[in-house]
Amino acid sequence: MARSSEHDSQSIYEAATRWRDRCLLGDGSLFGTGALWTPTNLETIHAVFVDAPDEGKRTFMQKFEDQIRPAGPEICRLAAEVLYVYFLFPSNVGADRKKGRVTEVLSWAGAAFPTEELLADALEHGIGSGGQGYNTNRPREIAFLIQFAMAWKGLTENDQNEFANAPWEFMRVVDGVDEADVRQGRHMLLHLLFPDEFERIATRDHKRRVVVAFESMLIRKDIVSEDIDQRLLALRQELLVLLGNPRNPIAPRGIDFYRSPLVEVWNDSGESGEGAAPMDALRHKKQVILYGPPGTGKTFRAKRVSDRLIRSALLAKHGAKAYFEKVKTGEIESEIRDRIHRLQLHPAYGYEDFVRGLHINGKGATEYRLGYLPQLVEKMKNEGSDLPRVLILDEINRTDLSRMLGECFSLLEDRDQDVELPGLDTAGTRMTLRIPNNLYVIGTMNLIDQSVEQMDFALRRRFLWVLCPFDGEALVSAAKDLWGRVPCRVGWNVVEADFVKLAQAAKALNREIHGSPLLGAQYEIGHTYLLDAVSFLKDDLGTRPQTFLWKRNGKAKRPVEQTWELSLKPLILEYLSGLDAKSREAEIARLASAFLRVLPEVD
């Protein structure tokens, strides 16, 4: 089964089943009695919402009210239930926010949120992250749900009864709706109603990446259809044979592609699937650069991408059974460590260190010695393996990269060719160098040190460029990890909501920095600068307060103020060092006001 294992999600699946039985197979209401999900009502909400989009700059709820409320109480109640279904899956939206939005729409009809415990419990946790994109595209995702319901109502009663219990027929109805191929709701809806057949994966790209990483382990190739969801189900069936024992220490909570030991094979980002996937870029081009503001975890991500790339290759090499046994013994981790090579570049590091340089030997004579890259290539030749090795060039813009690479500049693109190096070796012969196809290169670059445009354009085109911006989910995840490292009487579940607000405050700060004429996007604050709040809060836990990082009015408490004064403010002052004192003080005051009071998220 592909059901979520992080929380008890039974209430979510029960609520989804009730929606199917009452609203799709009947015309009833999810929250109450009487007819509500009728073809006529669906046509009305389609006319006032889908056919009349509001592209203005106001919040979603402001526009939604103007579209829905004039249609009358019944349509308002239908809109509230549509919004409720929209909120069932995503775990990256808080329970209070979900319930608050549904309650607000119900109030337009003079109704209240139902008192039944099941309906409230179903909004508590969610199944998986929809990412910021699911919120940003809320009007389109809700429109998709409405269009699906209308398409369903157009089926005969016999087809409805048959397809409601037939996952692949149901999928074909869903896929017949306009824009189904780009809507996250497509994947969420299928999982909610058929969690035994469809993964809790909310993006087609993540499904594709899972298949790419694991398909080599399939034993029965004949059961694999062209359909990606059927291929995922076949993979699950194979994995259940290998890892399905409940007492298996490798997968004690069941098979979940977002949990160990599976997530490490394929996922180099979060559950939301937003942004570019460095591993895809690395496989395609063999060399990528991760760039962005300082503190956005580029080195950490480079290591993780390297890990994922090598791990998936080891799975294909060893086969699934041997691979998971080696995971259990720690052999896989050892193999991965041996295949990742990291160089910290700096202004003094050059061609002589990286490729080849003249040195004085013990006899006082000069001789050429191989640099880091040829030595690595020689090691790979002697090994005779086609498994990937990854070379991480950390902070590549701190050295003259074109000079450091020398002749290897062209080899990055022409991997099937040799290049002659200058000078002769001790035997009087000329040396050649070829970069192996299984050597991958990841560079990291801080935009604040040198802009992308300043790099040699001929060199730029030999890399694919992946932006690493501030990541609120990464901040919360890293804070959770740090919180668990040192014992504390306050559990993470108690403070998590305040760290989510910290991420929200950081987003507000970065919006101000991005739009500032004195700063700009390259000066945005990376999420690692905010992790000091973890230790500041732990030091501050003398008595058990009702809130931890934020007061009830949204103002920052001491740990957030310390993070600003000791981590963020000095950094920003350094960024503004070229300005007069008055301009610096005014800008700092403006940015402090944006960060030190968290406001409700606008949607």
N, C-alpha and C positions, 0 to 999 in steps of 0.2 A: 504494500500500500504506500502511496505517496503522500500520506497525511503528514501535516506539520508535527514535529516532535519537540519543539522548543517550549510550547505551552500546551495546556489542555484546550484543544481547539474544537472539542466535540460540539459545543454550543454554536459555533460558526457553521459547521456542516449541517446541524439540525435546522438552523435558521434558513440556510440556503434551500434545504429540502422542503421546508414549509412554504417558502416562496414559490418553488416549482409546483407543489401540489395545489396550493390555494390560488395562485395568481396566474401561472402559465397553463396548468391543466384545467383550472376553473377561471372565473373572472373576479374572484374574491379579493379580499384585502389581507395583507400580511399582518397588519396591526390590529384589525378589528373584524367586523362582520359586514355583510352586504357586498354588492358588486362594486368593484373599483377598477381592476385591470381589464376593462372592457375595450373592445376595438374602438368604440366611439371616443372614450376618454384618452386612449393612446393617440388617436388621430388629432385630438385637441391639443394635447401637450406637445405633439410633434409640430403642429402648426405654430404654436406660440413660442416654442423654444428652439427646435431644430431648424425650422424654416425661417425663423426670424432672429438670427444670431445678433447679439449686441457686442460690437467690437470696440466699445468705448474703454476708457482708462479706469473706470470704477472697479470696485472689488467684485468678485464673482457673486457673492450673496446679494449685493445691492442690485446688480443687473438681473439676477435670478428672480428676485422679488418683483421687479417691474415687469418681467416677462410672465411670471406664473400667477401672481396674486389676482390680477384682473380677470383671469379665467374662472374664478370661483373656488369655493371651499373644496369641492370634490377633486379638482385638478391639483390644488395645493396638497391635499392628502396623498394623491398619487405621486406628486413630485417628491414628497418626503420619503415615501417608500422606495422610489427609484434611487434617491440619494443614500438611503440606508443600504441598499444592495451594493451601490458603488463603494461604500466604506467597509464592506465585510472583509475583504481580502487584505488591504494594505496594513502593514505593521508599523510603518513609519509615520502614521498619523495617530495622535494620542486619543484615548478613549473619551476624555472630556470634550475634546474638539469634535470628534465624530458625533457624539450624542448631542452636543450643543447645536451643531448645524442642522441636524434632523429636527430637533426640538423647535428651532427657529422657524423652519418651514411649516411645521405643524401649527405653530401659533398663528400663521396667516389664515388658517382655517378655523381658528378658535379651538384647536385641539391640543392635547398634551402628549408627551412621549408615553407609550404604553407602560404599565406597571409590571408586566410579566418579566420575571427574572431572566428567562432565556434570551429575550431580545436585547437586554442591556448587556448581559454577559458576552454575547456574540460580538460586541464592539470593543471588548476589553483589550485584546492583544493583536489580532490579525494573524495572517498566515505567512506573509513575506513582504519584503519592502517593494513598494511601487516606485520609489525614488521621487525626486522633485518633479520629474516629468509627468507623473500621474496626476499630481496636483495642478501643475501648470496647464495641462491639457484637459482639465476637468470638464469644460463644456463639451468637448469632442467625445470624451469617454462616456459621459451621461447620454449624449445623443446616440452613441452606439448602443447603449442598453435599451433605449426607447425604440430604436430601429429594429433591434433583435426581437423585442417583445411584439412588435407589429408583424414582423415576418413570421413569428411563431403562431400568432393568432390567425394568420392566413392559411395555415395548414388544416387539413381535415381532422376531425376528431380522432379518427382511427390512427392517422399518422402521428398526432400528438401523443397519444397513449403509447404507441410503439416506440417513438424516438426518445421519449422521456426516460426510458430505461435502456437505451441503445447508444452507448457513448460515441461511436463513430458516425452514426446517422445524425445524432444531435450535433456533433462537430460540423458536419456538412451544412446544417441549417445555419449555424453560427458563421461559418466561413462564407456563406452567401450574402451576408450583410455588407454594405459598402464600408470600405476602409478596415475590414476585419484584419487584414494582413498587417496593419500598422497600429492597431489598438491593443493596449495592454489588457483591457477588459476582456478581450477574446480569450486570453490564456487564464485569467482569473476566473471567469465564468465557467470554463470547462473543468478547472480543478475543483471549484466549489461544489459542483453537482456530480462530478465523477472523480473523486480523489484517489480511487484505486487504479485509474487508467491514465490520468493526466498529472504531470508533475506540478509541484507548487512553484513553478518558475513563471515569472510574469512578463518575460520578453522573449521574442523569437531569437534574438541574438544569443542570449544565454543558452537556449535550447540547442542552437547550432554548435556552440562552443563545447557543450557537454558531449554531444555526439562525436565531434572531431577528436576530442581527447580520449573517449572510451571505446569508440567503435572497433578498434583493433582487438578488443577482448571478446567480441561476440563469437560464440562457438557455432551457433546455428545461423548461418548467413541467410538461409532461405526464409526465415521469419521476418527479415527486415524489409519493410515496405519503403517506398519513396517518401512517405509521410513522416515528418520529423517526430511527431508525437508517438506514432507506432514504433519508431526506432528507439525512442526513449523507453517505452514500455518493455521492449525486448531487452534493452540494457538492464533495466531494473530486474527483470526475471533472471538474468544471468547473475547479477550481483546478489540476489536473494539466495541463490544456491551457495555462493561463496561466503557471504557475510550475514546470512539471515538468522543464524543461531542467536537467540536473545542473550545468551551468556557470552557471546563473542566479544572479547575486550576491544576489538577494533571498532565495532559499530554497535555499542550497547543500546543506543536509542533507535536503532533501525536504519534503513537505507535512506539517506538524505543527501542530495548533491550539494547542499550548502553547509554540510558538516564533515568533519574528519571521518574516514580517511579519503573521502571523495573530493571535497572542495579543493584540496591542495593540488589535484591533478589538472584542474582546468580554469579556476577562477582567479584572475589577477585584479579583480575589482570587488565591489560590494554586491549585495543582492539586487540592488536597483538596476544594475546594467547600464548606467548612464555614462556618457563620455566614451572616448576612444578606448579600445582594448589594446594595450601595448603588446601583449603576446601575439595577437593577430598581425600587428604591424611588424613585429620581430620575425615571425615565420615568413612573412612576405618579402621583406627587404634584407633581412639578416643584420641590419644595424639601425638602431633607433636612438633618438635623443629625447629624454624626458625633461621638459623645461617648465619653468613657472617661478613664482615668487619664492623667496627663502621660507623654509619651515613647512613646506607642503609634502614632506616625506618622499622626495624623489629617490634618494638612495635606498630607503626602505622598500619602495616600490620596485626599484631595479632588482634588488635581491629577490623579492617575491616573484617577479616575472621570470627571472632566471630559474628559480626553484620550480615553478610550474612547467616551464618549457622542458627542463631535464626530466622532471617527474613523469610527464606524459610519455616521453621517449622510453623511460625505464619500464613503464607499464607495457608498452608495445614490445619491448625486448624480452622481458622476463615472462610475459603472460600473466593473466590476472591472478591465478592461484599463487604462483611463486612471488609475484609482486607484493600481495597483501601479507604473505608470510614474512617477507623481508621488511615490510613496514613494522610488523610486530617485533622483530628482533633489532630494529634500528639500523639495519644494513642499508636501506634506501637513503636514510638521512646522511649516512657517511658517504655514499656514492655521490650524492648531490653536492655536499660540501667540497669534495675533491674536484668538482667540475666547474665551480664558480671562482673566477679570479678577479680581484678588485684592485685597481690602481687609483690612489689619491693623487691627482695631478696638481701641479703648482708652477709658479713662474720659472723655477730653475730646472724643471723637467723638460728634456728635449730629445732630439733625434738620437744623440749618442746613447741615451738611456733606453730608448724605446726600440730602435732598429739596430744601429751599429755605430761604434765609435772607436777612435784610436786611444790606446792605453799604453802605459809603460810597463813592460814585463819585468820579471825578476833580474833579467840580465841588463836592464837599462835600455833595451831597444823598444821601439814602438811596434804595436801590433793591433790589428782590428779584433774587437771582441763583440760577440753577438749581444744585442739588447734583449729587452723583455719579450718582445713579440716573436722574433725568430726562435728564442729558446722555448717558448710555449708551442710554436708550430712544430718544432723538433720533437717535443714531448708527445704531441698528438700523433705524429708519424710513427714513432716507436710504439705507441699504444695500439695503433691499427684498428681503432673503433670508430664507428660512424655516429656514436652518441654525441649529443651536443655538449660543447663547452661554451661558457659565456664569459666574456671579458667586460667588466664594468669599468668605464673611464669616468671617475667621479670628478665633477666640476671641470669639465673639459675646457671651459672658457677661461680658466686661470693660467693656461699655457698657450703658446703659439701652436695651435693644432696642426696647421698646414706644414710648419717646419718639423714638428715632432713626427708626423707620419711619413714625410719624405716620399720615397717611391711607393710606399704602401697606399698613398692617396688614391692611385688608380686601381690598386688591387681590391679595394673595398667593393668596386663595381665589377671588375673583371676577375672573378675568382677562379676561372679555368685557365688563367695565364700565369706565366712566371715573369718576374722582373729581376734584372741584374742589379746587385748592390755594388757601390763603388769600392775600389781597392781590392787587394788580393789577400787571401788568408795566408797562414804560415807556410802552407804547401805551395804557394804561388798560384793558386787557382782562384777563379772568380766565383763568387757565391750567388745563387739565385734564391728567390723567395716566392712562395705561393701561399695565399691564405686559404686554408681548407674550407670546404662548404659547410662543415659542421661547427665552425667557430662563429659565434654570434657576438655582436658588440652593442652594448648599451651605454650611452653617455648621459650624464646629468648636467643641467645648466641652470643657474640662477639668472633670471632676467635682469635682476637689479645690478649685477656685475657687468654684464655685457649683453646688449640686445641681440635678438636673433638676426636682425638685419645686418649687424656688423660682421657676422661671420662670412668668410669666403663663400660666394654663391656656388661655385663649382663643388665645394665641399658639402654645402648644405644639401644639394640634390642627391648626395650619396647616402643620406639618412632620411628616415621618416620621423616626423616631429609629433610628439604626443604631449599635449598640455596637461600639467598637473596643478590644478587650481586648489583653492581652499575647499576642504571636504568636511562638511558638518558631521556626516555619518562616521567618517574616520576619526574625528575628534572624540565623539561619544564612545566609539569602540576602543580607542586607545586609553581613554580615561577609565573605562570599565576594566581593562587589563591591569592598569596601574593600581586601581582601587583594590583589586583582588590579590595583589602581591604581598601586601602588608596587612596582617590581621586587624580588623576594626569592628567595634561593636555595632556599627551601623552598616547594614547590608547595602549592596549596590542598588537593589531594587528601590530602596528608600530615597536615594539621592539622584537616581537616573534622570528624573524629570527636570531637575535643576541644571544638569549638564546639557540636556537637550536645549534648555533656554540659553545656556552659555553659547552653544553653537549658533543659536538664533541671534544673539547679541553680536557675535563675531561676524555673521553675515551682514548685519546692519552696519557695522564698522567698515567692512570691506566695500559695501556699496558707496559709503561716503568717500573712502579713499579712492575708489575707482573713478568717481565723478569729480574728484578734486582737481582744480587747475594747477595746484602746487605739487601734486603727487601723480596718481594714475594707476592703471592696472598692475604694473610691474611692482608696485609698492604694497600690494595687498598683504595682509597678515596670514601666514601659514598656520595651520591648526596646531603644529607642535609647540608654538609659542604659548598656547593657552593651557598646556598640560600642567603648568606649575600650580594651577588652581586645585589640583588633586591634593598635593602635599599641603598647600595652604589651608584647605578645608579640614584635612585630617588633624592639623595642628590646632584648628579652631574649635574642635568638637569637645569642649569642656563639659557642657551640659547639652541635653538633647533639644535642639531648637525645633520649632515647627517648620521652618524652612532653612536651607543650608547656604545657597549661593545668592538667593534673591529674597527680598522682603515681599510682603503681600502686595504692595503697591508697585512692584516691578523694579524698585531701585536695588542696586548692587549692595551685597553685604561685604564684610571684611575680606574674605578670600578672593572675591572678584576685584575689589579695589586694590589688593596687593598685587594681583596679576597685572593690573593696569599700570600701577606705579613702578613695579620692579622689573617687568618684562616688556610690556608693550610700549609704554610711554618713552622710555630711553631709546628704544629702537626707532620710533617715529621721529623723535627729536634729532636723531642722527641723520635720518632721511632729509630732514628740513634744515640741516646745518648751514646751508648756503644762504638762508633768508635772514632778514633783520629780526631782532628779538620780538618786536611787536607782532609781526606776521606769524612767527612761530607760535607765540603764545595764543593768538587767536585761533590758529588752525588746531592746535592741541586741545583747546577748550571745546571746539566744535566736535572733534572726534571723540573726546571723552564723553560728551553728552550723548553721543550715538551709541556708545558701548556700555555705559554704566547704568542704563535703564532699559530693561528688556520690555518691548511692547508686544501686544498680541500679534501673532502672524496674520497678515492680510491675505485673503484668498478670494 
